[in-house]
């Protein structure tokens, strides 16, 4: 295979991957730490692919592709086997929950599970609606937060005019004390758990990501931490 063509294919695949991640997990790539982690992993992956390609003669690239595909299949089989411990959820949802911890896994009608990610934190992909605008927002679950706290960027994606808000509510974050502005969220939905008319706020200072706080959690019939899982019940 022509080295230039291989480079073009790798570049196009990388761009497609970044666009897919940005669409599926909005706001995640806005974090400097996540951007640096993604770049580091892409560099390692690119170096690995390039070294393997250079170590094989042209006529053996087909064998290389088959070997790479075999390792991918083995990885998926391992993940699927590990996922069988969640007996109540469909297998495809269990695999998705292990690959993407912020993706809710439905255990039963009105009951979903979230798996902890790196650092032991729980994240949740939720659909949030404000007026006629609905967007997917990635939250970090924070039982110490009194309400659902939005970053400025997430608030703007939801159609909130941040510049017209009144920031007069003291808010403690990992970066220190900041001010928040009260907002009302028409709907917050995680899996098939939907809570309407949720109290929220937009934080004026630096907030690494939006927080799913008690104004949502206390509206549930219950939630519990079970090992590396967070169970939410409607």
C-alpha positions, 0 to 999 in steps of 0.5 A: 500500500502506498505510504501516502495513501495509508497516511490519508486513511489514518488522518481521515479515520482520526478526524471521523473518530473525533467528530463521532466522539464530539457528537456522542459525548457533547462537551467532553472534548471541551476539557483540556485534560480530555483533549490531552488524553485523546491526543496522547492516545491517538499519538500512541495508536498512530505510532503503533500502526506505523511501526507495525506497517513498516515492519511488514512487507507489502504482501503481508499487509493483509495478514497484518489487517487480519491480525488486528481484526482478531485482536479487536474481536478478542477484546470485544469477547473479553468485554462481553464476558465481563459484562455477563455479571449484570444479569438483568440488562440486555447484553448489548447494553451491558457491553455499552455500559462497560465501554462507555461508563456514562451511558445508562444501562437499563436494568428494569423499567424505571431503573438504570445503572451507571458504571464508575469511570476513571478516578471512581467518579460516576458520569451520566449522559442525560437529555436536557430540555429547556423550552424547545431546545433539547441537548445531550449533556454529560454530567458528573454525579455530585451528591454534594451539589444542591442542584443541577449545575451547568457550565456556561458552554452547556447552558448556551447549547441549551439555548440559555442566554447566559449574558442576561442571567443574574449571578447572585448564588454562592456556589462552591466548586473544586476550583473555589467559591463562585457565583451561580444563576438560577435556571429552570430545566423543563426536563432531565432524562437518563435512560427511561428515567425522566424528571420534569421541572428541575431546579438548576443553575449556571455557574459563572466561574470555571467548572470542568463539567456540569454536575448532576446534583440533588435537585434531580436525585432527590426527585427519584424514588431512590438511588444507591451506590453498589460497588462500581455501579450507581443505581437510579430508580424512578 
